[in-house]
């Protein structure tokens, strides 16, 4: 009975690593991280058959954008009132600009509790993930920001390369060549990614224009924009980025390229061969009870190699955009009671306006441009952000709002909620720092 149970356990162990090949895991994220920063640690990578074709015919726009050809997210510009498909989606995900983890719900900002009360439970929350992007004063100055961290990362990389090589040597002595192939696959993937990390860097557009704005911050509000990103326009999570117009378009609208595309192509093909070799070696162990320990050893090493990147991302998440030539300040998620409250908040963020673009044109993708919306907009624009009272009874061609008018009261509540979020310390302090950085002084109002 005991032998039968042990035999079953050994059979299951031999099959265990195969489940990692049912979907694409970490291939794209690891390669993008190696290109974007010198302060990265490569985990063990796995992949499935469909990854082989993608990696063999790899190009930089595909890798940094939408690697899996899934539905692309969309962007709307507050300044220009236009919308377009998101470029560089993987880059922004890696930087934490897009929808962030809400498992740490206790850190989220909940402004409707201050505006309406803690007993209020909204029917449909809208979560805003706010970031401020400020280019460095010296273009290319990001590479030297984390010298000690780069040393640590390269030390871990050498260990990740040397340990599997050592294990492969012992297995070669014992003539276990399947184990040799498995350990060599890990070492080769680490080597390829290390070459990619040391020899390539991202090429971001509009660098000369961004540098001009950094040196001359007197332009202030006239050069600023806010981009709102969502998977679709009925999405409950909105990613919002504030920054210089040219910088935001370089991140969201113009593809980022790689400095050495031919090297990237051959690195992709090398990884494709390594993944194929690794998958074939693991498949050869299926049902082989005598080598069940080998499957378990590979799986243990795989899991162990996931720890260093995870620790790095927790303690130094900013290293992911080391070569962005920018600093990114991320605000905890802000949970609004409804879509319109979130839109009111976004409308109050610093942004320039165009004479030929209506101020609320960017909301067309969220709310139909009809008389009801125009009335709501006029009421919101006519309410003071601090006192929540009307600025001018005749503003925007509207009649004086009645104090018991439901629409007026609702607009007032939305503005109170947006104001509570705007003046929350975790929002206001990064906002003031951002405004100082772009030459807007330290005023609290947009």
Buried (B, 14 or more C-beta within 10 A) or exposed (E): EEEEEEEEEBBEBBBBBBEBBEEBBBBBBBBBBBBBBBBBBBBBBBBBEEBBEBBEEBBBBBBBBBBEEEEBBBBBBBBBBBBBBBBBBBBBBBBBBBBBEBEEEEEBBBBBBBBBEEEEEBEEBBBBBBBBBBBBEEBEEBBEBBEEBBEBBBEBBEEBBEBBBEBBEEBBEEEBEBBBBBBBBBBBBBBBBBBBBEBBBBBBBBBEBBBBBBEEBEBBBEBBBBBBBBBEBEBBBBBBBBBBBBBBBBBBBBBBBBEBBEBBBBBBBBBBBBBBBBBEBBEEBEEBBEBBEBBBBBBEBBEEBEEBBEEBBEEBBBBBBBBBBBBBBBBBBBBBBBBBBBBBBBBBBBBBEEEEBBBBBBBBBBBEEEEEBBBBBBBBBBBEBEEBEBEEEEBEEBEEBEEEBEEBBBBBBBBBBBBBBBBBEBBBEBBBBBBBBBBBEEEEEB
